[in-house]
Structures are given as C-alpha cells and as structure tokens.
Amino acid sequence: MDQKPDKLIPALYGGIIMAFVSAIPFLNFLNCFCCAGIMLGGFLGVFFYKNNFTPGTPPFTSGDCMAVGALSGVMGAVFGTLLTFASLLLFGNVMGEFMTEMIRNMELEIPPEAWDAIDESLSAGFTAFSFILQLVSNLILYTIFGLLGGLIGYSIYKPKGVPVPQAPMPPPVQ
Amino acid sequence: MKVSKYYILIMILALTWCLLIIAPAVIPQLYPGGQEASVNSFYRIFSPICHQLDSHSFHLSGQKLAVCARCSCVYFGFLLGGLMLPFVAHYRSKSDIKLWLFASVPMAADVMLDLLGIHEATTLTRILTGSLFGLSASVILVPIAEEAINSFHFSPFTFRRSFSWIKNLIN
C-alpha cells in the first residue's frame, strides 16, 4: 500500500489563500464572520490534500486534516503578516479609513476620546515591534482557526464508509 | 456517562476561549480604575477576527465583550453544545453537509440581507443565528476533534520527551 501524500504542499496552498484573504483590503472583511477567511484556508488545504490521494493510499484521517489545517494556519500567519504590512506600506490603512467612515455615517454617539484613539491608531506607523506583535498574534489565531477549518474539511470530505467517530472510551474501573 | 480525557481537554480549551472573550468586561469590575492597558490588549488580540462594533456587542456593566454579539453566541453556543454532548452520546449527525447548511444559511442570510438593506439584523437575530451555528458546529466538530487528537497518540496530561507526535504531525 502506498504512503500517504505529503502535507506540506497542500498546507502551503491553503496558507497562501489564507494570507491573501486576510491581507487584501475589503476581502479581509470575510474574517469578521468568525474568521471565515482563515477557516477557508484550512478547508482548502484539506481539499488540496485529499486530491493527492490515490486508490492505493490509505484513507486520510481527522488527524491528517487537523494537521493540514494547523500547518496552513502557520504558513498563512507568516505570509499574511508580511502581506498585510506590505499592503499598509504601499496603500496605507485603506480598511481602517473605510471602517472609520462607516462608523461616522452610522452617527453613533462616540465620545471624543474614542475618536482620538481611532485617529491615533490610523496614523500609527509601521514598526518592528508592531510587526512582531502582529506575527505572534496571527500565529496563534491562524493556527487555531486553520485547524478548525481542517476539521470542517474532514467533516465534508471524509472518505465514504468511514464510521462516524465515537469518542474513545476510558478503560473500565477495576 | 463517561467522557474521554480528550473531550475534557477540548472543553477546557473552549471554556478558556469563552473566558478570554468576557475578560475585558470582567477585569474592570475586579480591578476598578487602572487596568485599561490589559483591557485594550484583549480587544487588540481579538480585533483580527471580529469587527467589535459597540452597537453590535454585548456589554457587562457598561464594558463590551471582546467580540460582537453574534461571535459571542457562536463561541458560547459551541461550549454549551459541547457540554451537552455526553448527555446525547448516541446522537450523531447523519449528514454533516446538511447540518452545516442548516447551521450556516440562517446566519449568512441574516448578515447578507442586513448588508443589502432588505432586513435589519437585531440583537435577537444575532443571538439566534450565532447560537444555532455554534451548537451545530459542536455536534459535528467535537467528536471529530477527539478522534483527531487520539490519532496523534498525544497525552495531554503528561509530559513526553520523545516528541514523536511532532513527527506524526508532519508525516
């Protein structure tokens, strides 16, 4: 029986998709729906992974899909952070200005101090510290939600005929 | 009713996540006047995954939670659904795809129709659609996650030096 295919390349594809969805202004609005963009990367990583299976390979498991999703998240975090900062440097904080304009149009009662904080965050520049902070934060969040996306992918693409998973029961007390 | 250690681990993680969400609202109550920096750090951590609009968020004693009402209901719904699973241990979804559609279509419709101006999403619709999605997700994902963790032969409660699970992760 053949070995299972490599996980890194499908995870790389999923991570790149995740990075583009998260870094492109307005497209990253998708992440406001409980990180749908990030989970999409993990889900697509599983899609690409399962396409590499042949009839001779053993079927993929939920553990495989969880690993692909988590790896997609790690790669997505690195690429996404790089892309986000590149986008900020090239185009400025397009998304932040759009959100501010949207809040102004909603005519909400926001205290002046809050507006000062919003304006300050919009004018905040790129620093190495903010980059590292963003990278660490993204590594945690993207891995978690990429992992969830991988599990969602398994629930959709699991091989037919696989019995519904039962939780492993603890041994009887003697 | 017996539960596995992997189920307990998953529920601990879900509970921790929910506690982090309510932390920015609870911290000022526990430490009044002076924890603004730590509260803001919680908002910053969750800012990539939620719009955090004040008008769309739950508030505890005047302080909003780390994520909006819909997201809060998804996560708390997931926790609640996961906690109920041992009591409905014999239930398993016959079609995950249909359950995902059942869970996600109302939420997607609520959001899209609100954006198009056809229907106004209210706090009630956010609670209902978010909770439905979270509960359904837990029914599907918790058993799969248990199986996945079990497949790594990873012992979460003991320290293992071999780290063979890392090799299993990549290969």
Interface residues (C-beta under 8 A of the other chain):
Chain A: K4 K7 L8 S22 N31 C32 F33 C34 C35 I38 T61 S62 G63 C65 M66 A67 A70 L71 M99 I103 M106 L108 I110 S137 N138 L141 F145 L148 L151 I152 Y154 S155 I156 K158 V164 P165 Q166 A167 P168 M169 P170
Chain B: K2 V3 S4 K5 Y6 Y7 R44 I45 P48 I49 C50 H51 L53 D54 S55 R70 C71 V74 A89 R92 S93 D96 I97 W100 M107 V111 F133 I140 L141 P143 I144 A145 E146 E147 A148 I149 N150 S151 F152 N168 L169 I170 N171
